[in-house]
């Protein structure tokens, strides 16, 4: 109840009744015992261990799918770049072909002019112009040959890139299919488990949850709460003294393994918590 609603529930000035109302609501706030907190933690651990199993089924597939998608995107970008380079070279070739046409037109023009020369000086000048244009044609033809060779090399690279993309897309399709099948098979169970995990978390105080989550992250098996097994920690198998085991069985306080930091519970409590 909000402060405004609380104020409405009692008349102004009636401090006694107001205090009684506050006491009533405080009494109805659930205060979980250590045993209940431990039970909730065990349930949370068992639920999240099942969620971990589903993630293990997925394995590296989510990461592999993501990496393949990034790789294919990079290959497509490379393909576009090569195609743009080929188009640029083709434009260069077209420019040189136009230059050859212009040079050939000038040669014809100069040859026609040479028929009407009046002296040797004019004849030599026209011949030099013709030679210049002929050199321009030879140089342009060389540039065209070199450019065509460059295009041929890039076409080979482009074909390899296209084949690589096709191969990668085939692998991606297969892995996506596998991942989608796993997700579809476990989707309902995973949603139910996530709901159970959320409900279990509500019964554990934030400070304890932070410790539990930190411990889970520190270990690959994700175990933050473990039972005592054969007088040892069920996580790291470090021996636990009899007095410590007695305290764990009493369930009066949260006890952690001095070696690995995992939260310890007795075997009976651990087995008594069932997860559907």
Secondary structure, 3 states (H helix, E strand, C coil): CCHHHHHHHCCCCCHHHHHHHHHHHHHCCCCCCHHHHHHHHHHHHHHHHHHHHHHHHHCCHHHHHHHHHHHHHHHHHHHHHHHHHHHHHHHHHHHHHHHHHHHHHHHHHHHHHHCCCCCHHHHHHHHHHHHHHHHHHHHHHHHHHHHHHHHHHHHHHHHHHHHHHHHHHHHHHHHHHHHHHHHHHHHHHHHHHHHHHHHHHCCCCHHHHHHHHHHHHHCCCCCCEEEEECCEECCCCCECCHHHHHHHHHCCCCEECCCCCCEEECHHHHHHCCCC
